[in-house]
């Protein structure tokens, strides 16, 4: 019989993931009307793998002569394509939806297992609660392209932590490819700030130039996509959601607030919080350096890339909850800080949403913007629980 010391963290994680999806698959076959995933908090769409189906249906309609960025009648829900046209280069159809959806799920899970390969069983058990949260399960249920982008990001992190310069160069090239696929991954070039000067500035300048050239080359497509991209307010996060929800609730009680003013105030508050966070992080990092603390490069790169993507997407768009998967690369660094003495230990245990998750949970019962606050707070609750585990 295996002891806890013999069990690896990734084995705990894999076992929990297989058990979860095994139960879901069995329940869907034996009790199709039970809708287990919906009961678990995941907004299921039928037919399955809806976002992969959207891309494949766009391939069909493009062959029929439609401009799928504007209209896509081949999609079961009539959704136009919200991605750059490079996603349309394969010549496939909707008959590929199920095998591709399953493959995307397997690739995503493999990337998650690599990311958390060094956790101990207790840390893995905590991480399992995050990996099986509705926001993460949603990206698998939809077979969304973000799952592939996430796997590519983990691959780039692995390359950037390699010992050879060519590996690091390949990592940055991969980040550029991911940026052209979904745009927001360009924010992950923030990891270049960890390079030595002047190379960090050269890499960031090259990333900005690449993003600018790509935007110019695809300007007409981006202009077509802008008005039709989904701006969800349910199962979503973003800087505008909470202030707009407050405006709506205030209006229902006879209090008129200008939406533009509410959003501007929200951005100012977020900017102040971000500036304070950077100052605190810099001081803690300096304290760690002065103590001779050595942290793994892959963990640090994952933390920077994950935070950069989350902050960029939060500030610039209204995103479906599945994009919260890009917070997952932050967890290994939090666990690493948790194991260390001094101020970095404090950051690992209390750096997100307070040391007591119940103080954040209490927001869930607020009358004003209850649903919006719940969606905004959920990732921080998960991270707080992960950081406070002992």
N, C-alpha and C positions, 0 to 999 in steps of 0.2 A: 504493500500500500504506500502511495506517495505521501511524503510529508510536505508541509507548506514550503519548506526550503527548497524542495526539488521541483516544485511547480513554478513555471515561468509566468511572468505577467501577461505576455502575449497569448499564452495558452488559456488563461482565465478569460481574456478578452474574446478570443476566438470561440471558446466554448459558449460564452454568453450570447454572442451574435448568432451562432448556429442554432442555439436553443430558441432564441427569440423568433428567428425566421422560420424555423421548423414548426413551431407552434402556430404561427400565422398561416403558413402553408396548409397545415393539417386542418386548421379551423375553417379555412376558405373552401376546402374540399368537403369536409364533413358537415359543416354548418354554414353554407353559403349566404344565408340570410342574417347571420350574426354580425357581419361587418366588424370584425375584431379590430382592424386597424383604425377604423373610425372611433371605436370605443376607447382606443389607446391615444386618441387625440390627433390622428393624422387625417387630413382632408383628402380622401381617396377620390380619384377620377376613374371612370369606366368609359371606354376600354383602357387597358393597363398601359403603363409606361407612357403617359400622355405627352411628355416633352420630347422624348425621342420620336414618338409618333408624329409630332408637329414638324420636326425636321424632315422625316421621311415623306410625309405628305407634301411638304413644300417641294421636294425633289420631283414628285409626280406632277404637281401642278406647273412647275417650271417647264417640264417637257411638253406640257399642253399649251405653253405660251403665256402663262400668267406671270405678272410681276408679283412674286410671293411676299415681297416686303409690304405690299399694299393690300393684296387679297389672296387668300389661300382656301378656296372652297373644298379642296381635298381633305382638309383637316376636319375631324369629326365635330369640333367645336367652332369651326370657321375662323380659327386664329391665324393671323398673318405671321410670317417668320420674324422673330425679334432678334435674330443673330446676323452677323455679317455673312455675305454670300459665300465665303470660302467654305462654310459648312455644307454647301450644296454640291461640292465637287464629286462625291461618289454617285454612281448611277444605280440607286437602290429604290425600293418602294416599301409600302407599309407591311408587306409580308415579313420583313426583316425586324419588325418592332420587338417581338418577344425575345429572340436570341440576342439582339443587340442590347436590349434592356437588361437581360440577365448578365451579359458580359460586362456592361457598365457597372452594375452592382458589385460584381466580383472584383473588378479593377479597383473600385473605391474602397472596398473592405481590405484588399491587399495593401493599399496605400496607408490605411488607418493602422493596420498591424505593424507595418514597417515604422511608422511614426512613433508608436508606443512600444517598440520592441524591447526597450531597456527598463520598463517599469517593473516594480516588484508586484506581487499578487494583490496587496492591499491597495496600492495606487491604481492597478488595473481594474479592480472591482469598482472603485470610485469613477474611473474613466468610463466604464461600461454604462453607468447611469447616464452619462452625457452622450455617448455614442448611440444609445437606444432612445434618446429623447425625440419627441415628435419632429423637431426641426431637422435633425440628421436623418431620421427614417424617411422623411419626406423626399429628400434628394434621391433616395433609392427607389421609392415608390413611383416617382415621376420619371426616373432615369434621366434626370436633368443633365445638361451639358456641364454644369458646374462640378459634377462628380468627376468628369474627365479632367477638367481644369485643376481640381484639387489634387488628383493623382499626378498631374504634370508638375504642380507646385512642389509636391513632396519629392519628385525626381530632381527638380532644380535645386532644392535644399540639399539633397544628397550630393549633387555635383559640386555645389558651392562649398561644401565642407571637405572636399577632396584635397589631397596633398599637392596636386599638380596644377600649374597655371592653366593648362588646356582644359582641365576638368571645370575649373571655375568659369572659364570663358564659355564653355558649353552650357553651363548653368544659366548664365545671363542670356545666351541665345535662346534657350528654352523659355525663359521668362518673356522674352520679346515675342516669341511665337504664341504663347498663351495670351499676351496682351492683344495681339491681332485677332485672336479667336473671340475674346469676350471683353476687351478694352480695360476693365477694372484691374486685371492682374498687372498692368503697368505699375500700379502702386507698390507692388512687391519689390521694385527696384530700390526701395528704401534700404534693403539689405546692403547695398553698395556703400552706405555710410560707414560700414564696419571695415571697409578696405583702407589701406594706407593712402594718405594724400601724396600726390594729386590724383591717384587712380580713382578714388571714390568720386571726385568731381567729373572726371572724364567719363566714367561709366554712366553716371546720372545724366550728364549732358547728352551722351549717345542715346540713352533711353528716351529722353524728351524729344530729341531730333527724330528718332524712329517713330514715336507716337504721333508727332506732328506730321511727318511725311505720310504715314498711314492714314491719318485723318483727312489730309488733303486729297489723297488718291481715292478715298472712299466717301468723299464729302456728300455726293448726291445720295448715296445709300443711307448715310447717317441722317441726312435731312429727311428722307422718307420714313426712317424708323422712329425718329424722335416723337412725333405726335401719337404713334400707335403703341409704343412700349407701355406695358402694364405698369400702373402706379397703385399697387394694392395698399389697402389700409387694414385688412384682416389677414392673419397669418403672415405678417410683414413687419419690417423694422425700417427706420429711417428718421432723419432729424426732423422732417416736417410732420410726421404722423402725430406725435403727441401734441404739439401746439395746435394743429388743425382740429384734433379731437377735442381739445379744451375749448376752442372757439365754437365748435358745434354744440357742445354741452352747455356752454354759457348762453348761447343763443336760445336754446330750449328753455332756459330760465329767464329770458328777457334781457340778458346782458349782452350788448353788442360789442364785439372786439374785432378790430381790423385784422384779417388773416395775415397780411403782409407784416404788420407790426409784431404779431405773435411769433411768426417764423424768424424775423430778424432778431428778436430778443432771444429765441432759442439758440440761434447760431452764435450770438455773442456769449451766452452762458457756456456753450460747448467749447468755444474757442478759449475761454478762460480756464475751463477744466482741463483742456488738452495741454495748454501752456504749463499749468501747474503740474500736470502729470509728467511732462517731459523734464521739468526741473527736478522733481522728486526722483524720477528714474535715473537722471544723470548723477545726482548726489549719491544715491544708493550704489550705482555702478562704480563711482569713484571710491566709495567706501570698500566695496568688494575688491577692487584692484589694489587698494592700500593694504588689504589683509592677505594679499597673495592668492586670492580665490581664482581657480581656473575652472571655467564652465565650458561645456561642450559646444563646439562651433555650430553643429547642426541644430542644437536646441536654441541657441541664440538667434541663428538665422531664421528658424521657424517662428520664433516669437515675434521678431521684427516684421517678417513678411505677413504673418497672420494679423497682427495689429494694424499694419498699414492698409491691408485690403479691407479689413472691417471698418476702420475709420473713414477711408475713402468712400466706400459704398454707403456707409451711414450718412455721411455729410452730403453726398451728391445725388442720391436716388432713394426711391421707395422700393425695397427689396423683399422678395418672398423669403420666408424664414429659412429655407434651405441654404441660403448663402451664409448663414451662421456657421456652416462647416469650416469656414476659414478661421474661426477662433480655435479649432482643435489644435493647430500647430503651436498655440501658446501654452498648452498644458504641460508638455515635458519640461519647459523652462520653469514653470511655476513649481512643479514637483522638485526640480533640481534646487531651486532657491529654498524650498521647504526643508531640504536636508542639510542646509548650511547654517553655521552660526552667524550671529550678528544681524545687521540691518537687512541683509538679503533674505534671511529666514523670515523676518517680519513681512517683507514684500511677498514672499511665497505664501504666507498664511493669511495675510490681510490686504493684499494688493488689489483685490477685486470685490466691490460691493459690500465691504465690511466683513468682520469676522463671524457675525451671527446671521446666517441666511434668513432666520425668522424675521429679522427687522425689515428685510426686503419683501418677504412673503406677506407681511402685513399690508403692503400696498395693494395686494390683490383684492382687498375688500373695500377699497375706496370707491365711492359712487361716481366720482368725476373721472371719466375716461377709463373705466375699469378694464375693458378688453384691451385698450391700447397700452395701458401701463403694464398689464400682464405680459403682453408680447415683448415690450421693450425690456422688461426686467428679467425675463426667463433665462437668457444666456448668462447674465451676471449671477443669478441664483445658482446655476449649475457650476460656474467657475468658483464661486465662493465655497460651495460644498467641496469641490475638488481641492481647493487651496487649504481648507481647514481640517482635512482628514489627517489623522495621526496614525 
